[in-house]
Amino acid sequence: MTTTDLETPQRALAVGAHPDDIEFGCGATLAKWAAAGCEIHHLVCTDGSRGSWSPDEDPTSLVATREAEQRRAARALGGSAEVTFLRWPDGELESGLRQRWQVCAAIRRTRPDVVLGHDPWKRYRLHPDHRNAGFLVTDGIVAARDPLFFPEQAWPPHRPTTLLLFEADEPDHLEEVSATVDAKIAALLEHRSQLHTTMQVSPAGSARDAEIASFIDRVRTRLGSSGAPAGLAAAEAFKRVDNL
Ligand SMILES: [Zn+2]
């Protein structure tokens, strides 16, 4: 059975492997909740230093660029939009204890009702950062809720109410987002360094405007097809996990 539209949470924490993953996975949902007064926190696990097809790219300046883009994207979704970067090397994110400690700390510090992250069980996914970022969320929640995990942390335990996994292998929850499709697109387009690698937009040239329009079309089409089975104009789809 597919459920629709959680009650707007007071606080939400979205965890992505790279700058732009959160906007792709749940940007319109975050924008909808932000507009309704939800406090939104973004946690980005890697530094995005490999997000380029140019072998001459300077990784240090790419990291700074991508963090600035991520902050602008978070603002484009509206609301408070606090962004935290864990800065693990892009492509080398592990779901180990040190990383779990950090995600647990983020959950205890921000006290979200809803946590959103990559589905670590998505089949045939190649990129290890997405898989590991997903496991950091599930493992981080288990640690955050129980007082005997990482008792040295400064914040008290916290148990979120709901986990929503984006890019879900078996989606069973939809958030209706027709009012915030444009905010999601605006946030995605803030990731200018990714227009070529991720959004199939040429760095320059006469086709650029048409390619941006075609990217926007693909985002709209995807949201439309996610919503269609439930009769919604546009939706983001998730695997929903309650009883955390
Ligand atoms: Zn990614």
Boltz pocket constraint, residues with backbone or C-beta under 6 A from the ligand:
constraints:
  - pocket:
      binder: B
      contacts: [[A, 17], [A, 18], [A, 19], [A, 21], [A, 130]]
      max_distance: 6.0
